[in-house]
C-alpha cells in the first residue's frame, strides 16, 4: 500500500493517522507541494485535482482523505473508525465534514495563493484564515459541548472525526489562530496527541531534508 502525501498537508495527516490507528503498513511517496511536484504528469494521472493524498492499493487508486479513510475502514483489519450505531456514524461524519468541507477548503494552499494573486497582502490573508478557522472551530466546539462528554470526539476511542480534528489544530497553530475559546476541541486534541498514532504521524516526523517549505 502506497500513500502519496505531503508532510504538512492536513488531508495527508488525516490519512497517516488512520493508517496508524488501524496498524496498516504503508509505503510513503512524498509529493512536495512547495516545489510544485503535484503538477507533474505522473501525479496528475493519479489525481486530476493535482492534490494529495492519494492511496494506491493493489490496483485500486483512491483520492480524497474522507474516501481513503472509509476505504481503509471497510477493507482492512484493525479498530473501526466509525461507530456501530447509525446515529454515532452520522455524528462522526458530521464533525469530519464540518472540518473537511467547511474549514479546510477556505484555507488550503491553492485558496491562499489565489488570494495573494488577487492582491491581498499577507496580513489580509492571515485575517481571512483566522476568521474561517475561528468560525469553523466554534461550530465543532458547540457540537462537542452539546454531545455527551467522552474522551474523544465520540466515545472512548478515536474515530474518523478525530482524524480530521487533530490536523486542523496543527494548521490553526501554524497560523497563530487563537484556540483558547474552544476548550472541548482542545481537550479532545490533547487526548489524541497522547496516543502514538497521532504523535508519530505529525508533520514534523515527515519534514523533508533541508527544512520546511
N, C-alpha and C positions, 0 to 999 in steps of 0.2 A: 504494500500500500504506500503510495507516494502523495505527499502534500506539497503543492506549490503554494508558497506563502511568503510574506514579508514580515520581518521581525516586529515592526511597530504597527502593523495593521491590526486594528481591534477585531475585525472579522476573522483574521487568521488566528489571533489569540483565542477566540471563542472555540475554534475547531481544535487547536492544540490542547485546550483544557478538556474537551470532550474525549479526545483520544486518550488522554492520561487517566481520566476518570474511569474509562472502560478498560484500561490496561491493554490498549492496542499498540502493537509495534508498528512504526511507520518510518518511511524514509523522507527526510526533508529535501526540498528543492527550493532554494531561495530565489525569489524574484524581486530584484531591487527596484522599488518604485521610484526612489530618488534618482536613479540613473536611467529611468525610462525603460527598464527591461520588460515591463508589461506590454510595451508596444511592439516587441519583437514578433515576427511572423509565427514562430513556433508557439509562443504563448497565446497569441491571438487565435490560433487554430483551436486551442483548448478553451479559451474564454473570449468569445466575441465582444464581451463587455470590457475586455482589457483590464480585468480586475483579479484580485486574489481574495480568498483562497480558491484553489481548485484541487479536488481529490481524484486520484486515479486508483482504481481498484480492480485488477483482473479484467481489464477491458471496459470497465464502467468508468465514465467521467462525470463528476458531479461538481457544479459550481454553486455559489451562494451558501453562506455559512449555515443558515437555517436548514436548507435542504441536505447539506452534508451531515449535519449532526443528527437529523432524523434518519438519514440513510444508515449511519453508523449504529444508531439505536435499534433499528429494525433488522440489521444483518449481522451484528457482532454480539458476542457474549459480553458479560460484564454488567455492572449495575445499570438499571434502567434510568434514562434521563428524563422520562416523563412519568407522572404519577399513574396509579392504577385506575383511578376514577375519571369519568368524563369531565366532571367539574374541576378536578385538580389539573387535568391536562389543559383544559381551557384557560385556567388562571395562569399557568406557567407559560403557555403560548402567548397569552395577553401581555404579560410582562416583557417577554422576549421581543415581541413586536413593538411595544412602547419604546424600547431602546433601539432595536434594529431598523424600524421603519419611521420613527418619529424624531429621534435624536440624531442618530448616526448619519443619515443621508444629507442632513443640512450642514454637516460639519466635516465631511470627508475631504480628502486631499483635492479631488477634482473640483469640488464646490469652492473651496478656499482659493484655489488657483484662478478660478473663473472670477471670483470677487476681486482678486488682485488685478486681473486683466480689465475688469470693468471700472477700475480706478479707485477702489477702496484701499486706503493705506493700512498698515499693519494694526494700528490702534483700532480702526473701524472693523477690521476683520476679526480681531480678538473679541471686540464687544459683541459682534454677531455670534461668534462661537459660544461665548459665555451666556448670552441670553438664552439660546436654544437648549444648551445643556441644563441651565438652571430650571427652565420651564419643564423640560422633559423629566429631569430627576424629581421635580416636585410632584409630577403625576405618579411616578413609581413610589415615591415616599408615601403619598396618600393611600395608595393601594396596599402597601405593606402595613401601614398603620391600621387600616380598616380590617385587614385579614387577621385571622387568629395567629398570634405570635408563634414563630417557630425559629429554629436555629438558622435556617436558610430562607430563600425566597418562599419556599413551600415545603413544609415538612422538615424532617431531621436529617436529610441528606441532600447534596447538591442536585439540581436539575438543570434542564435547558435554560431556565431563566437566570440561574447563577452564572452559567457560561457566558451569557450576554452582559450581565451587570458588571462583573469584575473588569473586563477590558474598557468599559465606558468610564469607570472611575480612574483608570490609568490615564486615559485621554484627558479627562477633566483636570486631573492634577498636572498633566504636562502643560496645559494652557492656563494654569493657575486659577481655575474656577473655584469659587467658594463652595465647599461641600458641607460646611457646618450646619446649614439649615435642614440637612437630611440625615437625622440620627438613625433611622431604621435602615436606610440604604447603607450607611457606613457600618452599622452593626453587622449586617449580612456580609459586606465586603471583608471585614476583619475575620469573620468566621471562615470565609472561603480561603483567605490568604494563609490561614493556619494549616491548610492542607497542602500536601506536596503537589497534587495535581494542578493547583493554581499557581503556587510559588515557583515550581520548577519549569513552567512553560511561559513565564512572563517575558516581556520583550527583551530585557537585559540579557537573558540567557541565550538569545539568538542574534544579538547585535553583531553585525559583520565586522571583520577585521578592518582596522583603520578608523573606527569610530562611527557614531551615529550620523545619518544623513536623512 
